[in-house]
Amino acid sequence: MASGNRAARSVTRRRLWALVLACVATLGIVASGSVQPTATEASWTSADQTKAAFVAITVPSPAVTSCSGTALSTAVTIKWTLPTTGGYTTADVEFGGSSTGLGTVGNLLGASTSATTGPVNGVYTTTLSSSVLGGVLGSLLGTTIYISLWTKYKPSSGISSTWVSAPVGYKVTYPAVLGVLGGTCSAP
């Protein structure tokens, strides 16, 4: 039996030496650099923080100072001023008209500030003629339209949208006999 134990120990020793040699060979290959790790996507977190401040703006509306209808026609004269802040010009103010209320309906009247005169003491005057208003009125039975003005603002050259102010303006009521009285203006 002694020889059986010796043989078993000898096999165990040979296996142990084979395992040690395999480990040493593996470590030698890894240390020599012949095995390269594969690329992975790395991610990490950092304690660095960034702060920023954002300011929201409100596009200011022009101020309408008066509105009057012209007797014997459908013309309406609007007197208004530019917003007091922001450096806006007459090119930044648009007009619109509707039969349903004030709004920023893009140039429904076909009017633009190119027909505007002034300023006189800071007040501009725009007269919307009967030919401009004719498409909205379209009736000799009397009607009501809403003349709106608003300021438009395009934030920068890289942005495609345009921001607009709240519309301001007047409700203009035309009686059944347009040629005699003209329109009368009142708050919307």
KELOPA-212818 format. One record per residue: residue in three letters; x, y, z of N, C-alpha, C in turn. Coordinates in nm, 2 decimals, always signed. Layout:
residues N
<rec 'Ala',<X,Y,Z>,<X,Y,Z>,<X,Y,Z>>
...
//
This chain:
residues 188
<rec 'Met',<+0.08,-0.12,+0.00>,<+0.00,+0.00,+0.00>,<+0.08,+0.12,+0.00>>
<rec 'Ala',<+0.20,+0.11,+0.06>,<+0.29,+0.22,+0.06>,<+0.33,+0.27,-0.08>>
<rec 'Ser',<+0.34,+0.18,-0.17>,<+0.37,+0.22,-0.30>,<+0.25,+0.28,-0.37>>
<rec 'Gly',<+0.13,+0.25,-0.33>,<+0.01,+0.31,-0.38>,<+0.00,+0.45,-0.34>>
<rec 'Asn',<+0.03,+0.48,-0.21>,<+0.03,+0.62,-0.16>,<+0.13,+0.70,-0.23>>
<rec 'Arg',<+0.25,+0.64,-0.25>,<+0.36,+0.71,-0.31>,<+0.32,+0.75,-0.46>>
<rec 'Ala',<+0.26,+0.66,-0.52>,<+0.21,+0.68,-0.66>,<+0.10,+0.79,-0.66>>
<rec 'Ala',<+0.01,+0.79,-0.57>,<-0.09,+0.89,-0.56>,<-0.03,+1.03,-0.53>>
<rec 'Arg',<+0.07,+1.03,-0.44>,<+0.13,+1.16,-0.41>,<+0.21,+1.21,-0.53>>
<rec 'Ser',<+0.27,+1.12,-0.60>,<+0.35,+1.16,-0.72>,<+0.26,+1.22,-0.82>>
<rec 'Val',<+0.14,+1.17,-0.84>,<+0.05,+1.22,-0.94>,<+0.00,+1.35,-0.89>>
<rec 'Thr',<-0.03,+1.37,-0.77>,<-0.07,+1.49,-0.71>,<+0.03,+1.60,-0.73>>
<rec 'Arg',<+0.16,+1.56,-0.70>,<+0.27,+1.66,-0.71>,<+0.28,+1.70,-0.86>>
<rec 'Arg',<+0.28,+1.61,-0.95>,<+0.29,+1.64,-1.09>,<+0.17,+1.73,-1.14>>
<rec 'Arg',<+0.06,+1.71,-1.09>,<-0.06,+1.79,-1.13>,<-0.04,+1.94,-1.07>>
<rec 'Leu',<+0.01,+1.94,-0.94>,<+0.03,+2.07,-0.88>,<+0.14,+2.15,-0.96>>
<rec 'Trp',<+0.25,+2.08,-1.00>,<+0.36,+2.15,-1.07>,<+0.30,+2.19,-1.21>>
<rec 'Ala',<+0.22,+2.11,-1.27>,<+0.16,+2.15,-1.40>,<+0.07,+2.27,-1.39>>
<rec 'Leu',<+0.00,+2.28,-1.28>,<-0.08,+2.40,-1.25>,<+0.00,+2.52,-1.23>>
<rec 'Val',<+0.11,+2.51,-1.15>,<+0.20,+2.62,-1.12>,<+0.26,+2.67,-1.25>>
<rec 'Leu',<+0.31,+2.57,-1.33>,<+0.37,+2.61,-1.46>,<+0.27,+2.68,-1.55>>
<rec 'Ala',<+0.15,+2.63,-1.55>,<+0.04,+2.70,-1.64>,<+0.02,+2.84,-1.59>>
<rec 'Cys',<+0.01,+2.86,-1.46>,<-0.01,+3.00,-1.40>,<+0.11,+3.09,-1.44>>
<rec 'Val',<+0.23,+3.04,-1.42>,<+0.35,+3.12,-1.45>,<+0.35,+3.15,-1.60>>
<rec 'Ala',<+0.32,+3.06,-1.69>,<+0.31,+3.08,-1.83>,<+0.21,+3.19,-1.87>>
<rec 'Thr',<+0.09,+3.18,-1.81>,<-0.02,+3.28,-1.83>,<+0.03,+3.42,-1.78>>
<rec 'Leu',<+0.09,+3.42,-1.67>,<+0.13,+3.55,-1.62>,<+0.24,+3.61,-1.71>>
<rec 'Gly',<+0.33,+3.52,-1.76>,<+0.43,+3.57,-1.85>,<+0.38,+3.63,-1.98>>
<rec 'Ile',<+0.28,+3.56,-2.03>,<+0.21,+3.61,-2.16>,<+0.14,+3.75,-2.13>>
<rec 'Val',<+0.07,+3.76,-2.02>,<+0.00,+3.88,-1.99>,<+0.11,+3.99,-1.97>>
<rec 'Ala',<+0.21,+3.96,-1.89>,<+0.31,+4.06,-1.86>,<+0.39,+4.11,-1.99>>
<rec 'Ser',<+0.40,+4.02,-2.08>,<+0.47,+4.06,-2.21>,<+0.39,+4.15,-2.30>>
<rec 'Gly',<+0.26,+4.16,-2.27>,<+0.18,+4.25,-2.35>,<+0.13,+4.19,-2.48>>
<rec 'Ser',<+0.14,+4.07,-2.50>,<+0.09,+4.00,-2.62>,<-0.06,+3.99,-2.62>>
<rec 'Val',<-0.12,+4.00,-2.50>,<-0.27,+4.00,-2.49>,<-0.32,+4.14,-2.47>>
<rec 'Gln',<-0.39,+4.19,-2.56>,<-0.44,+4.33,-2.55>,<-0.58,+4.33,-2.50>>
<rec 'Pro',<-0.62,+4.42,-2.41>,<-0.76,+4.43,-2.37>,<-0.84,+4.48,-2.49>>
<rec 'Thr',<-0.97,+4.45,-2.49>,<-1.06,+4.50,-2.59>,<-1.12,+4.63,-2.55>>
<rec 'Ala',<-1.15,+4.71,-2.65>,<-1.20,+4.85,-2.62>,<-1.34,+4.84,-2.56>>
<rec 'Thr',<-1.37,+4.92,-2.47>,<-1.51,+4.93,-2.41>,<-1.55,+5.07,-2.40>>
<rec 'Glu',<-1.68,+5.09,-2.39>,<-1.73,+5.23,-2.36>,<-1.72,+5.26,-2.22>>
<rec 'Ala',<-1.65,+5.36,-2.19>,<-1.62,+5.40,-2.05>,<-1.72,+5.51,-2.01>>
<rec 'Ser',<-1.76,+5.51,-1.88>,<-1.84,+5.62,-1.83>,<-1.79,+5.65,-1.69>>
<rec 'Trp',<-1.82,+5.77,-1.65>,<-1.78,+5.81,-1.51>,<-1.86,+5.92,-1.47>>
<rec 'Thr',<-1.86,+5.95,-1.35>,<-1.93,+6.07,-1.29>,<-1.83,+6.16,-1.23>>
<rec 'Ser',<-1.86,+6.29,-1.23>,<-1.77,+6.39,-1.18>,<-1.85,+6.48,-1.08>>
<rec 'Ala',<-1.78,+6.53,-0.98>,<-1.84,+6.61,-0.88>,<-1.84,+6.76,-0.93>>
<rec 'Asp',<-1.79,+6.79,-1.05>,<-1.79,+6.93,-1.10>,<-1.93,+6.97,-1.14>>
<rec 'Gln',<-1.96,+7.09,-1.11>,<-2.10,+7.15,-1.14>,<-2.08,+7.27,-1.22>>
<rec 'Thr',<-2.19,+7.30,-1.30>,<-2.19,+7.42,-1.38>,<-2.32,+7.49,-1.34>>
<rec 'Lys',<-2.32,+7.62,-1.34>,<-2.44,+7.70,-1.31>,<-2.46,+7.80,-1.42>>
<rec 'Ala',<-2.58,+7.83,-1.46>,<-2.62,+7.92,-1.56>,<-2.75,+7.99,-1.52>>
<rec 'Ala',<-2.76,+8.11,-1.57>,<-2.88,+8.19,-1.54>,<-2.96,+8.21,-1.67>>
<rec 'Phe',<-3.09,+8.20,-1.67>,<-3.17,+8.22,-1.78>,<-3.27,+8.33,-1.75>>
<rec 'Val',<-3.29,+8.42,-1.85>,<-3.39,+8.52,-1.83>,<-3.50,+8.51,-1.94>>
<rec 'Ala',<-3.62,+8.51,-1.90>,<-3.73,+8.50,-2.00>,<-3.77,+8.65,-2.03>>
<rec 'Ile',<-3.80,+8.67,-2.15>,<-3.84,+8.81,-2.18>,<-3.99,+8.81,-2.23>>
<rec 'Thr',<-4.05,+8.92,-2.21>,<-4.19,+8.94,-2.27>,<-4.17,+9.04,-2.37>>
<rec 'Val',<-4.22,+9.01,-2.49>,<-4.21,+9.11,-2.60>,<-4.32,+9.22,-2.57>>
<rec 'Pro',<-4.28,+9.34,-2.56>,<-4.37,+9.45,-2.53>,<-4.46,+9.48,-2.65>>
<rec 'Ser',<-4.59,+9.52,-2.62>,<-4.68,+9.56,-2.72>,<-4.66,+9.71,-2.75>>
<rec 'Pro',<-4.70,+9.74,-2.87>,<-4.71,+9.89,-2.90>,<-4.83,+9.94,-2.82>>
<rec 'Ala',<-4.83,+10.07,-2.80>,<-4.94,+10.13,-2.73>,<-5.03,+10.21,-2.83>>
<rec 'Val',<-5.16,+10.18,-2.83>,<-5.25,+10.25,-2.92>,<-5.31,+10.36,-2.84>>
<rec 'Thr',<-5.29,+10.48,-2.89>,<-5.33,+10.60,-2.82>,<-5.47,+10.65,-2.87>>
<rec 'Ser',<-5.51,+10.62,-2.99>,<-5.64,+10.66,-3.04>,<-5.68,+10.59,-3.17>>
<rec 'Cys',<-5.81,+10.59,-3.19>,<-5.86,+10.53,-3.31>,<-5.98,+10.61,-3.36>>
<rec 'Ser',<-5.99,+10.63,-3.49>,<-6.11,+10.71,-3.53>,<-6.15,+10.66,-3.67>>
<rec 'Gly',<-6.28,+10.66,-3.70>,<-6.33,+10.63,-3.83>,<-6.34,+10.76,-3.91>>
<rec 'Thr',<-6.34,+10.74,-4.04>,<-6.35,+10.86,-4.13>,<-6.49,+10.86,-4.19>>
<rec 'Ala',<-6.55,+10.98,-4.17>,<-6.69,+10.99,-4.23>,<-6.68,+10.98,-4.38>>
<rec 'Leu',<-6.79,+10.92,-4.44>,<-6.80,+10.90,-4.58>,<-6.71,+10.80,-4.64>>
<rec 'Ser',<-6.65,+10.71,-4.55>,<-6.56,+10.60,-4.60>,<-6.55,+10.49,-4.50>>
<rec 'Thr',<-6.48,+10.39,-4.53>,<-6.46,+10.29,-4.44>,<-6.31,+10.30,-4.38>>
<rec 'Ala',<-6.25,+10.41,-4.40>,<-6.11,+10.42,-4.35>,<-6.11,+10.44,-4.20>>
<rec 'Val',<-6.00,+10.38,-4.14>,<-5.98,+10.39,-4.00>,<-5.84,+10.45,-3.97>>
<rec 'Thr',<-5.83,+10.54,-3.88>,<-5.70,+10.60,-3.85>,<-5.66,+10.55,-3.71>>
<rec 'Ile',<-5.54,+10.49,-3.69>,<-5.49,+10.44,-3.57>,<-5.37,+10.52,-3.53>>
<rec 'Lys',<-5.37,+10.57,-3.41>,<-5.25,+10.64,-3.36>,<-5.19,+10.56,-3.25>>
<rec 'Trp',<-5.06,+10.54,-3.26>,<-4.99,+10.44,-3.17>,<-4.84,+10.48,-3.15>>
<rec 'Thr',<-4.78,+10.42,-3.05>,<-4.64,+10.44,-3.02>,<-4.57,+10.31,-3.01>>
<rec 'Leu',<-4.44,+10.32,-3.04>,<-4.36,+10.20,-3.03>,<-4.34,+10.16,-2.88>>
<rec 'Pro',<-4.31,+10.03,-2.85>,<-4.28,+9.99,-2.71>,<-4.16,+10.08,-2.66>>
<rec 'Thr',<-4.17,+10.11,-2.53>,<-4.07,+10.20,-2.47>,<-3.94,+10.13,-2.45>>
<rec 'Thr',<-3.93,+10.00,-2.45>,<-3.81,+9.93,-2.42>,<-3.78,+9.83,-2.54>>
<rec 'Gly',<-3.66,+9.80,-2.56>,<-3.62,+9.70,-2.65>,<-3.57,+9.75,-2.79>>
<rec 'Gly',<-3.58,+9.88,-2.81>,<-3.52,+9.93,-2.94>,<-3.60,+9.89,-3.06>>
<rec 'Tyr',<-3.73,+9.87,-3.05>,<-3.81,+9.83,-3.16>,<-3.83,+9.95,-3.26>>
<rec 'Thr',<-3.85,+9.91,-3.39>,<-3.88,+10.01,-3.49>,<-4.01,+9.98,-3.56>>
<rec 'Thr',<-4.06,+10.07,-3.65>,<-4.19,+10.05,-3.71>,<-4.19,+9.92,-3.79>>
<rec 'Ala',<-4.07,+9.87,-3.84>,<-4.07,+9.75,-3.91>,<-4.10,+9.63,-3.82>>
<rec 'Asp',<-4.09,+9.65,-3.69>,<-4.12,+9.54,-3.59>,<-4.27,+9.54,-3.55>>
<rec 'Val',<-4.35,+9.63,-3.60>,<-4.49,+9.63,-3.57>,<-4.58,+9.59,-3.69>>
<rec 'Glu',<-4.67,+9.50,-3.66>,<-4.76,+9.45,-3.77>,<-4.91,+9.48,-3.73>>
<rec 'Phe',<-4.99,+9.49,-3.84>,<-5.13,+9.51,-3.82>,<-5.21,+9.39,-3.87>>
<rec 'Gly',<-5.32,+9.37,-3.81>,<-5.41,+9.26,-3.86>,<-5.55,+9.30,-3.83>>
<rec 'Gly',<-5.64,+9.22,-3.88>,<-5.78,+9.25,-3.86>,<-5.86,+9.12,-3.86>>
<rec 'Ser',<-5.97,+9.12,-3.79>,<-6.05,+9.00,-3.77>,<-6.19,+9.04,-3.74>>
<rec 'Ser',<-6.28,+8.95,-3.77>,<-6.42,+8.98,-3.73>,<-6.46,+8.91,-3.60>>
<rec 'Thr',<-6.36,+8.84,-3.54>,<-6.38,+8.76,-3.42>,<-6.31,+8.82,-3.29>>
<rec 'Gly',<-6.22,+8.91,-3.30>,<-6.15,+8.96,-3.19>,<-6.01,+8.99,-3.22>>
<rec 'Leu',<-5.94,+9.06,-3.12>,<-5.80,+9.09,-3.13>,<-5.72,+8.96,-3.15>>
<rec 'Gly',<-5.62,+8.97,-3.23>,<-5.53,+8.85,-3.25>,<-5.41,+8.89,-3.33>>
<rec 'Thr',<-5.32,+8.80,-3.35>,<-5.20,+8.82,-3.43>,<-5.22,+8.75,-3.56>>
<rec 'Val',<-5.32,+8.78,-3.63>,<-5.35,+8.72,-3.76>,<-5.26,+8.80,-3.86>>
<rec 'Gly',<-5.16,+8.73,-3.92>,<-5.06,+8.79,-4.01>,<-5.12,+8.87,-4.12>>
<rec 'Asn',<-5.11,+9.00,-4.10>,<-5.14,+9.10,-4.21>,<-5.27,+9.07,-4.29>>
<rec 'Leu',<-5.37,+9.03,-4.22>,<-5.50,+9.00,-4.28>,<-5.55,+9.12,-4.36>>
<rec 'Leu',<-5.52,+9.24,-4.30>,<-5.57,+9.36,-4.37>,<-5.48,+9.40,-4.49>>
<rec 'Gly',<-5.37,+9.34,-4.50>,<-5.28,+9.39,-4.60>,<-5.21,+9.51,-4.57>>
<rec 'Ala',<-5.22,+9.56,-4.45>,<-5.16,+9.69,-4.41>,<-5.02,+9.66,-4.36>>
<rec 'Ser',<-4.93,+9.76,-4.37>,<-4.80,+9.74,-4.31>,<-4.76,+9.88,-4.26>>
<rec 'Thr',<-4.65,+9.88,-4.19>,<-4.61,+10.01,-4.13>,<-4.54,+10.10,-4.24>>
<rec 'Ser',<-4.53,+10.05,-4.36>,<-4.47,+10.14,-4.46>,<-4.57,+10.25,-4.50>>
<rec 'Ala',<-4.70,+10.23,-4.47>,<-4.80,+10.34,-4.49>,<-4.81,+10.43,-4.37>>
<rec 'Thr',<-4.73,+10.41,-4.27>,<-4.73,+10.48,-4.15>,<-4.66,+10.61,-4.16>>
<rec 'Thr',<-4.71,+10.72,-4.10>,<-4.64,+10.85,-4.09>,<-4.60,+10.88,-3.95>>
<rec 'Gly',<-4.51,+10.97,-3.93>,<-4.46,+11.01,-3.80>,<-4.32,+10.96,-3.77>>
<rec 'Pro',<-4.28,+10.97,-3.66>,<-4.36,+11.01,-3.54>,<-4.37,+11.16,-3.52>>
<rec 'Val',<-4.48,+11.20,-3.46>,<-4.49,+11.34,-3.42>,<-4.51,+11.33,-3.26>>
<rec 'Asn',<-4.41,+11.38,-3.19>,<-4.40,+11.36,-3.05>,<-4.41,+11.22,-3.01>>
<rec 'Gly',<-4.35,+11.13,-3.08>,<-4.34,+10.99,-3.05>,<-4.46,+10.91,-3.10>>
<rec 'Val',<-4.56,+10.97,-3.16>,<-4.69,+10.91,-3.20>,<-4.69,+10.88,-3.35>>
<rec 'Tyr',<-4.71,+10.76,-3.39>,<-4.72,+10.73,-3.53>,<-4.87,+10.72,-3.57>>
<rec 'Thr',<-4.90,+10.75,-3.70>,<-5.03,+10.75,-3.75>,<-5.04,+10.65,-3.87>>
<rec 'Thr',<-5.13,+10.56,-3.86>,<-5.16,+10.46,-3.97>,<-5.30,+10.47,-4.01>>
<rec 'Thr',<-5.33,+10.50,-4.14>,<-5.47,+10.50,-4.19>,<-5.49,+10.38,-4.27>>
<rec 'Leu',<-5.58,+10.30,-4.23>,<-5.62,+10.18,-4.31>,<-5.73,+10.22,-4.40>>
<rec 'Ser',<-5.71,+10.22,-4.53>,<-5.80,+10.27,-4.63>,<-5.92,+10.18,-4.66>>
<rec 'Ser',<-6.01,+10.23,-4.73>,<-6.13,+10.15,-4.76>,<-6.10,+10.03,-4.85>>
<rec 'Ser',<-6.00,+10.04,-4.94>,<-5.96,+9.93,-5.02>,<-5.90,+9.82,-4.94>>
<rec 'Val',<-5.82,+9.86,-4.83>,<-5.76,+9.76,-4.74>,<-5.87,+9.69,-4.66>>
<rec 'Leu',<-5.96,+9.77,-4.61>,<-6.07,+9.72,-4.52>,<-6.18,+9.65,-4.60>>
<rec 'Gly',<-6.19,+9.68,-4.73>,<-6.31,+9.62,-4.80>,<-6.32,+9.47,-4.80>>
<rec 'Gly',<-6.21,+9.40,-4.80>,<-6.22,+9.26,-4.80>,<-6.27,+9.20,-4.67>>
<rec 'Val',<-6.24,+9.27,-4.56>,<-6.29,+9.23,-4.43>,<-6.44,+9.27,-4.41>>
<rec 'Leu',<-6.47,+9.39,-4.45>,<-6.60,+9.44,-4.44>,<-6.70,+9.36,-4.53>>
<rec 'Gly',<-6.68,+9.38,-4.66>,<-6.76,+9.30,-4.75>,<-6.91,+9.31,-4.74>>
<rec 'Ser',<-6.96,+9.40,-4.67>,<-7.11,+9.41,-4.65>,<-7.15,+9.55,-4.63>>
<rec 'Leu',<-7.26,+9.59,-4.68>,<-7.32,+9.73,-4.66>,<-7.43,+9.72,-4.55>>
<rec 'Leu',<-7.44,+9.60,-4.49>,<-7.54,+9.59,-4.38>,<-7.49,+9.62,-4.24>>
<rec 'Gly',<-7.36,+9.67,-4.24>,<-7.31,+9.70,-4.11>,<-7.23,+9.58,-4.05>>
<rec 'Thr',<-7.12,+9.61,-3.99>,<-7.04,+9.50,-3.94>,<-6.94,+9.55,-3.83>>
<rec 'Thr',<-6.87,+9.46,-3.76>,<-6.77,+9.50,-3.66>,<-6.65,+9.42,-3.70>>
<rec 'Ile',<-6.53,+9.50,-3.70>,<-6.40,+9.43,-3.72>,<-6.31,+9.47,-3.60>>
<rec 'Tyr',<-6.21,+9.40,-3.58>,<-6.11,+9.43,-3.47>,<-5.98,+9.45,-3.54>>
<rec 'Ile',<-5.93,+9.57,-3.52>,<-5.80,+9.61,-3.57>,<-5.69,+9.58,-3.46>>
<rec 'Ser',<-5.59,+9.50,-3.49>,<-5.49,+9.46,-3.40>,<-5.35,+9.51,-3.44>>
<rec 'Leu',<-5.27,+9.55,-3.34>,<-5.13,+9.58,-3.36>,<-5.05,+9.49,-3.27>>
<rec 'Trp',<-4.94,+9.45,-3.31>,<-4.85,+9.37,-3.22>,<-4.71,+9.39,-3.26>>
<rec 'Thr',<-4.62,+9.36,-3.17>,<-4.47,+9.37,-3.19>,<-4.42,+9.23,-3.22>>
<rec 'Lys',<-4.34,+9.22,-3.32>,<-4.27,+9.09,-3.35>,<-4.12,+9.10,-3.31>>
<rec 'Tyr',<-4.07,+8.99,-3.27>,<-3.93,+8.99,-3.23>,<-3.87,+8.86,-3.27>>
<rec 'Lys',<-3.76,+8.86,-3.35>,<-3.69,+8.74,-3.39>,<-3.56,+8.74,-3.31>>
<rec 'Pro',<-3.55,+8.63,-3.22>,<-3.44,+8.63,-3.12>,<-3.30,+8.64,-3.18>>
<rec 'Ser',<-3.26,+8.56,-3.28>,<-3.13,+8.57,-3.34>,<-3.13,+8.51,-3.48>>
<rec 'Ser',<-3.02,+8.52,-3.55>,<-3.02,+8.48,-3.69>,<-3.03,+8.32,-3.70>>
<rec 'Gly',<-2.99,+8.25,-3.60>,<-3.00,+8.10,-3.61>,<-3.13,+8.04,-3.57>>
<rec 'Ile',<-3.23,+8.13,-3.53>,<-3.36,+8.08,-3.48>,<-3.47,+8.11,-3.59>>
<rec 'Ser',<-3.55,+8.01,-3.62>,<-3.65,+8.03,-3.73>,<-3.78,+8.09,-3.68>>
<rec 'Ser',<-3.81,+8.08,-3.55>,<-3.94,+8.13,-3.50>,<-3.93,+8.28,-3.47>>
<rec 'Thr',<-4.04,+8.34,-3.47>,<-4.06,+8.48,-3.44>,<-4.15,+8.49,-3.32>>
<rec 'Trp',<-4.11,+8.56,-3.22>,<-4.20,+8.58,-3.10>,<-4.28,+8.71,-3.12>>
<rec 'Val',<-4.40,+8.71,-3.07>,<-4.49,+8.83,-3.08>,<-4.54,+8.87,-2.95>>
<rec 'Ser',<-4.58,+9.00,-2.94>,<-4.64,+9.05,-2.82>,<-4.79,+9.02,-2.81>>
<rec 'Ala',<-4.85,+9.05,-2.70>,<-4.99,+9.04,-2.70>,<-5.05,+9.15,-2.79>>
<rec 'Pro',<-5.16,+9.12,-2.86>,<-5.22,+9.22,-2.95>,<-5.29,+9.33,-2.88>>
<rec 'Val',<-5.28,+9.45,-2.93>,<-5.36,+9.56,-2.88>,<-5.44,+9.62,-2.99>>
<rec 'Gly',<-5.54,+9.69,-2.97>,<-5.62,+9.76,-3.07>,<-5.75,+9.80,-3.03>>
<rec 'Tyr',<-5.84,+9.81,-3.14>,<-5.97,+9.86,-3.12>,<-6.07,+9.77,-3.19>>
<rec 'Lys',<-6.20,+9.78,-3.15>,<-6.31,+9.72,-3.22>,<-6.37,+9.84,-3.30>>
<rec 'Val',<-6.39,+9.82,-3.42>,<-6.44,+9.92,-3.51>,<-6.58,+9.87,-3.56>>
<rec 'Thr',<-6.68,+9.95,-3.53>,<-6.82,+9.92,-3.57>,<-6.86,+10.01,-3.68>>
<rec 'Tyr',<-6.91,+9.94,-3.79>,<-6.97,+10.02,-3.90>,<-7.12,+10.00,-3.91>>
<rec 'Pro',<-7.19,+10.11,-3.91>,<-7.34,+10.11,-3.92>,<-7.38,+10.06,-4.06>>
<rec 'Ala',<-7.51,+10.04,-4.07>,<-7.56,+9.99,-4.20>,<-7.53,+10.08,-4.32>>
<rec 'Val',<-7.53,+10.21,-4.29>,<-7.50,+10.31,-4.40>,<-7.36,+10.36,-4.38>>
<rec 'Leu',<-7.26,+10.29,-4.44>,<-7.12,+10.32,-4.42>,<-7.08,+10.46,-4.47>>
<rec 'Gly',<-7.14,+10.50,-4.58>,<-7.10,+10.62,-4.64>,<-7.13,+10.75,-4.56>>
<rec 'Val',<-7.22,+10.74,-4.47>,<-7.26,+10.86,-4.40>,<-7.18,+10.88,-4.27>>
<rec 'Leu',<-7.18,+10.77,-4.19>,<-7.12,+10.79,-4.05>,<-6.97,+10.74,-4.04>>
<rec 'Gly',<-6.93,+10.65,-4.13>,<-6.80,+10.59,-4.11>,<-6.80,+10.50,-3.99>>
<rec 'Gly',<-6.68,+10.45,-3.95>,<-6.67,+10.36,-3.84>,<-6.65,+10.43,-3.71>>
<rec 'Thr',<-6.70,+10.36,-3.60>,<-6.67,+10.42,-3.46>,<-6.58,+10.32,-3.39>>
<rec 'Cys',<-6.49,+10.37,-3.31>,<-6.39,+10.28,-3.24>,<-6.43,+10.28,-3.10>>
<rec 'Ser',<-6.41,+10.16,-3.04>,<-6.43,+10.14,-2.89>,<-6.33,+10.03,-2.85>>
<rec 'Ala',<-6.32,+10.02,-2.72>,<-6.23,+9.92,-2.66>,<-6.28,+9.78,-2.70>>
<rec 'Pro',<-6.19,+9.69,-2.72>,<-6.24,+9.55,-2.76>,<-6.31,+9.48,-2.66>>
//
